[in-house]
Each structure stands twice: as C-alpha cells, then as structure tokens.
C-alpha cells in the first residue's frame, strides 16, 4: 500500500521557494512542488497569476481571522480543498 506513496517522484515533495508581496511586504513562501503546481492551477482557474491569487487569499484570511499563524499550512489545505471539490465535480 505505501508503495503508491513512497514510490512517487521525489520532485513532488522537493521544496521550492517563491518570492512575492503580501500586504505590501516582500516575503518568500516555501512549499513542495506538488503544492505549487496545484496553486498554479487554482490561480489559472480564478483568472489570475499565482502571486495575485495568494495575495488575495492572504488578504481575505487576514480580514476573516486576523493574521494567519501558519500561512503555508493554509495554502496546503487550500490545495486539498480545491482538489476535493474538483473530484466532487468530476464524480457528479
């Protein structure tokens, strides 16, 4: 069973850092390649660039909940939510 997970390409979980601006501040976000690919897909589906999407998400979560304590975790969870919703649409 674990072979499905353990046997995946190492590139899937290789970290990549990207620099962008959040609320006017330059920052760097470090995520696994697979999450960046999903964020790129989400941004494309929203008609924006990945930095624009992430910045908008950051602004919205800050407005709703205050500063996100672990924004990279929020991004990973956003990817999972997106993939779950996408799977539901395909199954319907």
MOPAC internal coordinates of N, CA, C and O (Angstrom, degrees):
PM7 1SCF
backbone

  N    0.0000 0     0.00 0     0.00 0    0    0    0
  C    1.4533 1     0.00 0     0.00 0    1    0    0
  C    1.5246 1   111.16 1     0.00 0    2    1    0
  O    1.2310 1   119.96 1   134.09 1    3    2    1
  N    1.3135 1   117.69 1   -45.91 1    3    2    1
  C    1.4637 1   120.20 1  -176.64 1    5    3    2
  C    1.5175 1   112.13 1   -67.42 1    6    5    3
  O    1.2310 1   120.11 1   162.96 1    7    6    5
  N    1.3305 1   117.40 1   -17.04 1    7    6    5
  C    1.4644 1   120.25 1  -179.44 1    9    7    6
  C    1.5298 1   111.30 1   -58.69 1   10    9    7
  O    1.2310 1   120.90 1   144.49 1   11   10    9
  N    1.3335 1   115.88 1   -35.51 1   11   10    9
  C    1.4588 1   119.82 1   178.23 1   13   11   10
  C    1.5282 1   110.22 1   -59.37 1   14   13   11
  O    1.2310 1   120.38 1   142.52 1   15   14   13
  N    1.3090 1   116.87 1   -37.48 1   15   14   13
  C    1.4673 1   121.48 1  -179.06 1   17   15   14
  C    1.5198 1   111.30 1   -87.39 1   18   17   15
  O    1.2310 1   120.73 1   133.13 1   19   18   17
  N    1.3192 1   116.21 1   -46.87 1   19   18   17
  C    1.4653 1   120.85 1  -176.67 1   21   19   18
  C    1.5266 1   111.59 1   -69.10 1   22   21   19
  O    1.2310 1   120.34 1   151.46 1   23   22   21
  N    1.3172 1   116.95 1   -28.54 1   23   22   21
  C    1.4557 1   120.98 1  -176.40 1   25   23   22
  C    1.5164 1   115.48 1   -85.35 1   26   25   23
  O    1.2310 1   120.47 1  -178.38 1   27   26   25
  N    1.3271 1   116.71 1     1.62 1   27   26   25
  C    1.4722 1   118.54 1  -179.35 1   29   27   26
  C    1.5295 1   110.75 1   -67.80 1   30   29   27
  O    1.2310 1   120.20 1   -23.89 1   31   30   29
  N    1.3186 1   117.23 1   156.11 1   31   30   29
  C    1.4657 1   119.79 1   178.98 1   33   31   30
  C    1.5300 1   110.93 1   -59.72 1   34   33   31
  O    1.2310 1   120.71 1   -42.69 1   35   34   33
  N    1.3169 1   116.25 1   137.31 1   35   34   33
  C    1.4590 1   120.16 1  -179.98 1   37   35   34
  C    1.5194 1   111.75 1   -61.88 1   38   37   35
  O    1.2310 1   120.06 1   155.58 1   39   38   37
  N    1.3079 1   117.48 1   -24.42 1   39   38   37
  C    1.4707 1   120.71 1   178.19 1   41   39   38
  C    1.5227 1   111.32 1   -60.74 1   42   41   39
  O    1.2310 1   119.87 1   152.95 1   43   42   41
  N    1.3321 1   117.86 1   -27.05 1   43   42   41
  C    1.4702 1   120.81 1   179.35 1   45   43   42
  C    1.5232 1   112.02 1   -60.26 1   46   45   43
  O    1.2310 1   120.41 1   144.01 1   47   46   45
  N    1.3071 1   116.82 1   -35.99 1   47   46   45
  C    1.4597 1   119.15 1  -175.86 1   49   47   46
  C    1.5254 1   113.45 1  -113.71 1   50   49   47
  O    1.2310 1   121.28 1  -165.93 1   51   50   49
  N    1.3139 1   115.15 1    14.07 1   51   50   49
  C    1.4602 1   120.23 1   172.40 1   53   51   50
  C    1.5275 1   108.08 1   -73.02 1   54   53   51
  O    1.2310 1   120.59 1   -45.50 1   55   54   53
  N    1.3358 1   116.48 1   134.50 1   55   54   53
  C    1.4602 1   120.62 1  -179.55 1   57   55   54
  C    1.5211 1   111.53 1   -75.45 1   58   57   55
  O    1.2310 1   121.32 1   -34.06 1   59   58   57
  N    1.3177 1   115.08 1   145.94 1   59   58   57
  C    1.4581 1   122.10 1   170.94 1   61   59   58
  C    1.5153 1   106.92 1  -136.02 1   62   61   59
  O    1.2310 1   120.58 1   -44.86 1   63   62   61
  N    1.3140 1   116.49 1   135.14 1   63   62   61
  C    1.4652 1   121.45 1   175.65 1   65   63   62
  C    1.5165 1   108.73 1  -101.18 1   66   65   63
  O    1.2310 1   121.08 1   -41.58 1   67   66   65
  N    1.3107 1   115.55 1   138.42 1   67   66   65
  C    1.4666 1   121.56 1   175.11 1   69   67   66
  C    1.5228 1   107.63 1  -128.44 1   70   69   67
  O    1.2310 1   121.18 1   -41.33 1   71   70   69
  N    1.3176 1   115.34 1   138.67 1   71   70   69
  C    1.4609 1   121.55 1   177.77 1   73   71   70
  C    1.5127 1   109.81 1   -96.00 1   74   73   71
  O    1.2310 1   120.85 1   -40.18 1   75   74   73
  N    1.3384 1   115.98 1   139.82 1   75   74   73
  C    1.4558 1   121.94 1   177.05 1   77   75   74
  C    1.5159 1   109.60 1  -158.77 1   78   77   75
  O    1.2310 1   120.93 1    -2.54 1   79   78   77
  N    1.3105 1   115.83 1   177.46 1   79   78   77
  C    1.4635 1   121.10 1   179.79 1   81   79   78
  C    1.5266 1   109.17 1  -111.26 1   82   81   79
  O    1.2310 1   121.11 1   -49.47 1   83   82   81
  N    1.3284 1   115.48 1   130.53 1   83   82   81
  C    1.4618 1   122.43 1   174.77 1   85   83   82
  C    1.5109 1   107.53 1  -123.17 1   86   85   83
  O    1.2310 1   120.83 1   -57.41 1   87   86   85
  N    1.3202 1   116.02 1   122.59 1   87   86   85
  C    1.4677 1   121.03 1  -178.28 1   89   87   86
  C    1.5212 1   112.06 1    51.42 1   90   89   87
  O    1.2310 1   120.76 1  -139.86 1   91   90   89
  N    1.3271 1   116.15 1    40.14 1   91   90   89
  C    1.4567 1   121.24 1   176.76 1   93   91   90
  C    1.5088 1   115.22 1    80.89 1   94   93   91
  O    1.2310 1   119.57 1  -179.66 1   95   94   93
  N    1.3299 1   118.43 1     0.34 1   95   94   93
  C    1.4588 1   121.41 1  -179.40 1   97   95   94
  C    1.5253 1   109.73 1  -109.64 1   98   97   95
  O    1.2310 1   120.52 1   -46.04 1   99   98   97
  N    1.3189 1   116.61 1   133.96 1   99   98   97
  C    1.4577 1   120.93 1   174.93 1  101   99   98
  C    1.5181 1   108.97 1   -71.87 1  102  101   99
  O    1.2310 1   120.72 1   -43.42 1  103  102  101
  N    1.3158 1   116.23 1   136.58 1  103  102  101
  C    1.4556 1   121.38 1   178.62 1  105  103  102
  C    1.5140 1   109.10 1  -149.12 1  106  105  103
  O    1.2310 1   121.02 1    -8.63 1  107  106  105
  N    1.2864 1   115.65 1   171.37 1  107  106  105
  C    1.4495 1   122.11 1   177.48 1  109  107  106
  C    1.5246 1   107.72 1  -128.27 1  110  109  107
  O    1.2310 1   121.18 1   -43.38 1  111  110  109
  N    1.3230 1   115.35 1   136.62 1  111  110  109
  C    1.4647 1   120.47 1   178.89 1  113  111  110
  C    1.5180 1   107.73 1  -118.66 1  114  113  111
  O    1.2310 1   121.19 1   -48.20 1  115  114  113
  N    1.3138 1   115.33 1   131.80 1  115  114  113
  C    1.4630 1   121.58 1  -178.11 1  117  115  114
  C    1.5279 1   108.60 1  -113.17 1  118  117  115
  O    1.2310 1   121.38 1   -63.04 1  119  118  117
  N    1.3253 1   114.97 1   116.96 1  119  118  117
  C    1.4682 1   121.82 1   179.29 1  121  119  118
  C    1.5191 1   109.96 1  -138.00 1  122  121  119
  O    1.2310 1   121.08 1   -16.77 1  123  122  121
  N    1.3162 1   115.55 1   163.23 1  123  122  121
  C    1.4498 1   121.17 1   174.62 1  125  123  122
  C    1.5271 1   109.58 1   -69.31 1  126  125  123
  O    1.2310 1   120.83 1   -29.89 1  127  126  125
  N    1.3240 1   116.01 1   150.11 1  127  126  125
  C    1.4778 1   122.27 1  -178.37 1  129  127  126
  C    1.5323 1   111.95 1   -53.58 1  130  129  127
  O    1.2310 1   120.33 1   139.52 1  131  130  129
  N    1.3106 1   116.98 1   -40.48 1  131  130  129
  C    1.4620 1   120.82 1  -178.13 1  133  131  130
  C    1.5329 1   111.14 1   -62.00 1  134  133  131
  O    1.2310 1   120.34 1   141.88 1  135  134  133
  N    1.3282 1   116.96 1   -38.12 1  135  134  133
  C    1.4617 1   119.74 1   177.39 1  137  135  134
  C    1.5219 1   111.07 1   -70.18 1  138  137  135
  O    1.2310 1   120.13 1   141.43 1  139  138  137
  N    1.3340 1   117.36 1   -38.57 1  139  138  137
  C    1.4658 1   119.20 1   177.12 1  141  139  138
  C    1.5281 1   110.66 1   -61.80 1  142  141  139
  O    1.2310 1   120.54 1   139.00 1  143  142  141
  N    1.3242 1   116.56 1   -41.00 1  143  142  141
  C    1.4661 1   119.66 1   178.81 1  145  143  142
  C    1.5251 1   110.76 1   -61.82 1  146  145  143
  O    1.2310 1   120.43 1   139.89 1  147  146  145
  N    1.3231 1   116.79 1   -40.11 1  147  146  145
  C    1.4726 1   120.44 1   178.66 1  149  147  146
  C    1.5234 1   110.76 1   -68.70 1  150  149  147
  O    1.2310 1   120.04 1   138.02 1  151  150  149
  N    1.3262 1   117.54 1   -41.98 1  151  150  149
  C    1.4716 1   119.89 1   176.93 1  153  151  150
  C    1.5232 1   111.26 1   -62.61 1  154  153  151
  O    1.2310 1   120.33 1   142.10 1  155  154  153
  N    1.3233 1   116.98 1   -37.90 1  155  154  153
  C    1.4653 1   120.46 1   176.02 1  157  155  154
  C    1.5339 1   110.34 1   -61.21 1  158  157  155
  O    1.2310 1   120.60 1   138.58 1  159  158  157
  N    1.3288 1   116.46 1   -41.42 1  159  158  157
  C    1.4673 1   121.65 1   178.71 1  161  159  158
  C    1.5330 1   111.17 1   -65.53 1  162  161  159
  O    1.2310 1   120.57 1   136.82 1  163  162  161
  N    1.3252 1   116.52 1   -43.18 1  163  162  161
  C    1.4652 1   120.54 1   178.57 1  165  163  162
  C    1.5311 1   109.76 1   -61.26 1  166  165  163
  O    1.2310 1   120.91 1   131.98 1  167  166  165
  N    1.3141 1   115.87 1   -48.02 1  167  166  165
  C    1.4719 1   120.19 1  -179.09 1  169  167  166
  C    1.5281 1   110.52 1   -58.98 1  170  169  167
  O    1.2310 1   120.48 1   135.56 1  171  170  169
  N    1.3174 1   116.70 1   -44.44 1  171  170  169
  C    1.4594 1   120.74 1   178.46 1  173  171  170
  C    1.5250 1   111.04 1   -59.83 1  174  173  171
  O    1.2310 1   120.67 1   137.29 1  175  174  173
  N    1.3400 1   116.33 1   -42.71 1  175  174  173
  C    1.4678 1   120.17 1   179.44 1  177  175  174
  C    1.5256 1   111.82 1   -66.25 1  178  177  175
  O    1.2310 1   120.45 1   155.16 1  179  178  177
  N    1.3401 1   116.75 1   -24.84 1  179  178  177
  C    1.4636 1   122.35 1   178.29 1  181  179  178
  C    1.5303 1   112.07 1   -90.40 1  182  181  179
  O    1.2310 1   120.40 1   177.78 1  183  182  181
  N    1.3267 1   116.83 1    -2.22 1  183  182  181
  C    1.4577 1   120.93 1   179.53 1  185  183  182
  C    1.5197 1   113.76 1    72.86 1  186  185  183
  O    1.2310 1   120.66 1  -148.85 1  187  186  185
  N    1.3350 1   116.35 1    31.15 1  187  186  185
  C    1.4595 1   119.30 1  -179.99 1  189  187  186
  C    1.5250 1   109.68 1  -138.44 1  190  189  187
  O    1.2310 1   121.15 1    -8.07 1  191  190  189
  N    1.3121 1   115.41 1   171.93 1  191  190  189
  C    1.4586 1   119.86 1   174.19 1  193  191  190
  C    1.5319 1   108.17 1   -79.52 1  194  193  191
  O    1.2310 1   120.81 1   -16.17 1  195  194  193
  N    1.2995 1   116.06 1   163.83 1  195  194  193
  C    1.4639 1   119.64 1   179.12 1  197  195  194
  C    1.5311 1   111.31 1   -62.29 1  198  197  195
  O    1.2310 1   119.00 1   134.12 1  199  198  197
  N    1.3388 1   119.51 1   -45.88 1  199  198  197
  C    1.4682 1   118.22 1   177.17 1  201  199  198
  C    1.5319 1   113.06 1   -60.58 1  202  201  199
  O    1.2310 1   120.13 1   142.06 1  203  202  201
  N    1.3322 1   117.35 1   -37.94 1  203  202  201
  C    1.4661 1   120.28 1   178.01 1  205  203  202
  C    1.5268 1   110.45 1   -64.45 1  206  205  203
  O    1.2310 1   120.46 1   136.01 1  207  206  205
  N    1.3257 1   116.72 1   -43.99 1  207  206  205
  C    1.4629 1   120.38 1   179.50 1  209  207  206
  C    1.5248 1   111.02 1   -62.10 1  210  209  207
  O    1.2310 1   120.50 1   133.00 1  211  210  209
  N    1.3226 1   116.64 1   -47.00 1  211  210  209
  C    1.4710 1   120.68 1  -178.76 1  213  211  210
  C    1.5230 1   110.70 1   -63.07 1  214  213  211
  O    1.2310 1   120.55 1   138.99 1  215  214  213
  N    1.3155 1   116.56 1   -41.01 1  215  214  213
  C    1.4637 1   120.65 1   178.91 1  217  215  214
  C    1.5282 1   110.87 1   -63.67 1  218  217  215
  O    1.2310 1   120.56 1   137.24 1  219  218  217
  N    1.3240 1   116.53 1   -42.76 1  219  218  217
  C    1.4671 1   120.48 1   178.43 1  221  219  218
  C    1.5270 1   110.64 1   -64.33 1  222  221  219
  O    1.2310 1   120.38 1   136.45 1  223  222  221
  N    1.3227 1   116.88 1   -43.55 1  223  222  221
  C    1.4607 1   121.20 1   178.26 1  225  223  222
  C    1.5264 1   110.46 1   -61.08 1  226  225  223
  O    1.2310 1   120.49 1   136.46 1  227  226  225
  N    1.3138 1   116.67 1   -43.54 1  227  226  225
  C    1.4676 1   120.98 1   179.17 1  229  227  226
  C    1.5300 1   110.56 1   -61.07 1  230  229  227
  O    1.2310 1   120.50 1   135.46 1  231  230  229
  N    1.3264 1   116.64 1   -44.54 1  231  230  229
  C    1.4682 1   120.21 1   179.47 1  233  231  230
  C    1.5242 1   111.01 1   -62.76 1  234  233  231
  O    1.2310 1   120.36 1   138.11 1  235  234  233
  N    1.3241 1   116.91 1   -41.89 1  235  234  233
  C    1.4623 1   120.61 1  -178.59 1  237  235  234
  C    1.5291 1   111.87 1   -67.98 1  238  237  235
  O    1.2310 1   120.05 1   137.16 1  239  238  237
  N    1.3252 1   117.50 1   -42.84 1  239  238  237
  C    1.4596 1   119.26 1  -179.97 1  241  239  238
  C    1.5236 1   110.57 1   -68.56 1  242  241  239
  O    1.2310 1   120.19 1   145.36 1  243  242  241
  N    1.3266 1   117.24 1   -34.64 1  243  242  241
  C    1.4668 1   120.80 1   177.10 1  245  243  242
  C    1.5172 1   110.38 1   -65.11 1  246  245  243
  O    1.2310 1   120.53 1   139.85 1  247  246  245
  N    1.3264 1   116.59 1   -40.15 1  247  246  245
  C    1.4664 1   121.00 1   178.40 1  249  247  246
  C    1.5285 1   111.20 1   -66.25 1  250  249  247
  O    1.2310 1   120.43 1   140.33 1  251  250  249
  N    1.3318 1   116.78 1   -39.67 1  251  250  249
  C    1.4601 1   120.95 1  -177.91 1  253  251  250
  C    1.5280 1   113.75 1   -76.78 1  254  253  251
  O    1.2310 1   120.50 1   138.68 1  255  254  253
  N    1.3330 1   116.64 1   -41.32 1  255  254  253
  C    1.4640 1   119.93 1  -169.47 1  257  255  254
  C    1.5237 1   114.55 1  -127.71 1  258  257  255
  O    1.2310 1   119.74 1  -177.82 1  259  258  257
  N    1.3075 1   118.11 1     2.18 1  259  258  257
  C    1.4548 1   119.25 1  -171.59 1  261  259  258
  C    1.5189 1   108.79 1    82.78 1  262  261  259
  O    1.2310 1   120.49 1     6.74 1  263  262  261
  N    1.3032 1   116.67 1  -173.26 1  263  262  261
  C    1.4617 1   120.67 1  -176.92 1  265  263  262
  C    1.5319 1   110.99 1   -59.52 1  266  265  263
  O    1.2310 1   120.85 1   -50.12 1  267  266  265
  N    1.3340 1   115.97 1   129.88 1  267  266  265
  C    1.4652 1   120.92 1   177.62 1  269  267  266
  C    1.5254 1   109.05 1   -69.36 1  270  269  267
  O    1.2310 1   120.60 1   -52.46 1  271  270  269
  N    1.3234 1   116.45 1   127.54 1  271  270  269
  C    1.4597 1   120.39 1  -177.64 1  273  271  270
  C    1.5203 1   112.05 1   -69.88 1  274  273  271
  O    1.2310 1   120.24 1   147.32 1  275  274  273
  N    1.3216 1   117.15 1   -32.68 1  275  274  273
  C    1.4577 1   121.14 1   178.41 1  277  275  274
  C    1.5214 1   108.07 1  -140.34 1  278  277  275
  O    1.2310 1   121.07 1   -95.55 1  279  278  277
  N    1.3167 1   115.57 1    84.45 1  279  278  277
  C    1.4603 1   120.89 1  -173.70 1  281  279  278
  C    1.5267 1   111.99 1   -65.03 1  282  281  279
  O    1.2310 1   119.78 1   145.23 1  283  282  281
  N    1.3255 1   118.02 1   -34.77 1  283  282  281
  C    1.4631 1   118.97 1   179.09 1  285  283  282
  C    1.5260 1   110.99 1   -65.33 1  286  285  283
  O    1.2310 1   119.93 1   144.98 1  287  286  285
  N    1.3213 1   117.74 1   -35.02 1  287  286  285
  C    1.4693 1   120.15 1   175.15 1  289  287  286
  C    1.5198 1   110.42 1   -65.88 1  290  289  287
  O    1.2310 1   120.70 1   140.77 1  291  290  289
  N    1.3272 1   116.27 1   -39.23 1  291  290  289
  C    1.4589 1   120.13 1   176.66 1  293  291  290
  C    1.5296 1   110.01 1   -60.91 1  294  293  291
  O    1.2310 1   120.19 1   139.07 1  295  294  293
  N    1.3308 1   117.24 1   -40.93 1  295  294  293
  C    1.4647 1   120.39 1   178.58 1  297  295  294
  C    1.5284 1   111.27 1   -63.74 1  298  297  295
  O    1.2310 1   120.54 1   137.72 1  299  298  297
  N    1.3231 1   116.57 1   -42.28 1  299  298  297
  C    1.4706 1   119.48 1   178.20 1  301  299  298
  C    1.5340 1   110.45 1   -62.67 1  302  301  299
  O    1.2310 1   120.42 1   136.54 1  303  302  301
  N    1.3196 1   116.80 1   -43.46 1  303  302  301
  C    1.4682 1   120.37 1   178.53 1  305  303  302
  C    1.5208 1   111.38 1   -65.75 1  306  305  303
  O    1.2310 1   120.04 1   143.19 1  307  306  305
  N    1.3284 1   117.52 1   -36.81 1  307  306  305
  C    1.4688 1   121.08 1   176.57 1  309  307  306
  C    1.5254 1   109.69 1   -60.33 1  310  309  307
  O    1.2310 1   120.36 1   140.43 1  311  310  309
  N    1.3157 1   116.91 1   -39.57 1  311  310  309
  C    1.4678 1   120.77 1   177.58 1  313  311  310
  C    1.5268 1   110.55 1   -62.60 1  314  313  311
  O    1.2310 1   120.39 1   135.91 1  315  314  313
  N    1.3291 1   116.86 1   -44.09 1  315  314  313
  C    1.4637 1   120.36 1   179.52 1  317  315  314
  C    1.5243 1   111.53 1   -64.06 1  318  317  315
  O    1.2310 1   120.55 1   137.25 1  319  318  317
  N    1.3323 1   116.56 1   -42.75 1  319  318  317
  C    1.4680 1   120.79 1   178.15 1  321  319  318
  C    1.5289 1   109.72 1   -60.86 1  322  321  319
  O    1.2310 1   120.51 1   134.62 1  323  322  321
  N    1.3369 1   116.62 1   -45.38 1  323  322  321
  C    1.4688 1   121.05 1   178.87 1  325  323  322
  C    1.5288 1   110.72 1   -59.04 1  326  325  323
  O    1.2310 1   120.22 1   132.66 1  327  326  325
  N    1.3295 1   117.19 1   -47.34 1  327  326  325
  C    1.4661 1   120.62 1  -178.51 1  329  327  326
  C    1.5243 1   111.87 1   -65.61 1  330  329  327
  O    1.2310 1   120.05 1   143.25 1  331  330  329
  N    1.3372 1   117.50 1   -36.75 1  331  330  329
  C    1.4676 1   121.02 1   176.09 1  333  331  330
  C    1.5236 1   110.91 1   -63.11 1  334  333  331
  O    1.2310 1   120.69 1   133.67 1  335  334  333
  N    1.3339 1   116.29 1   -46.33 1  335  334  333
  C    1.4722 1   120.72 1   179.43 1  337  335  334
  C    1.5226 1   110.70 1   -63.64 1  338  337  335
  O    1.2310 1   120.63 1   139.37 1  339  338  337
  N    1.3172 1   116.40 1   -40.63 1  339  338  337
  C    1.4595 1   121.79 1   179.40 1  341  339  338
  C    1.5329 1   110.20 1   -62.60 1  342  341  339
  O    1.2310 1   120.50 1   138.89 1  343  342  341
  N    1.3280 1   116.64 1   -41.11 1  343  342  341
  C    1.4568 1   121.27 1   178.91 1  345  343  342
  C    1.5300 1   110.82 1   -66.50 1  346  345  343
  O    1.2310 1   120.13 1   142.12 1  347  346  345
  N    1.3302 1   117.36 1   -37.88 1  347  346  345
  C    1.4581 1   121.33 1   178.53 1  349  347  346
  C    1.5293 1   110.69 1   -63.36 1  350  349  347
  O    1.2310 1   120.68 1   140.52 1  351  350  349
  N    1.3235 1   116.31 1   -39.48 1  351  350  349
  C    1.4729 1   120.53 1   179.35 1  353  351  350
  C    1.5221 1   110.16 1   -65.82 1  354  353  351
  O    1.2310 1   120.16 1   138.21 1  355  354  353
  N    1.3116 1   117.29 1   -41.79 1  355  354  353
  C    1.4616 1   121.49 1   179.38 1  357  355  354
  C    1.5191 1   110.58 1   -65.15 1  358  357  355
  O    1.2310 1   120.36 1   140.20 1  359  358  357
  N    1.3381 1   116.92 1   -39.80 1  359  358  357
  C    1.4610 1   121.60 1  -178.66 1  361  359  358
  C    1.5282 1   112.94 1   -71.18 1  362  361  359
  O    1.2310 1   120.31 1   156.05 1  363  362  361
  N    1.3260 1   117.01 1   -23.95 1  363  362  361
  C    1.4701 1   120.43 1  -176.06 1  365  363  362
  C    1.5080 1   112.80 1   -75.60 1  366  365  363
  O    1.2310 1   120.10 1   180.00 1  367  366  365

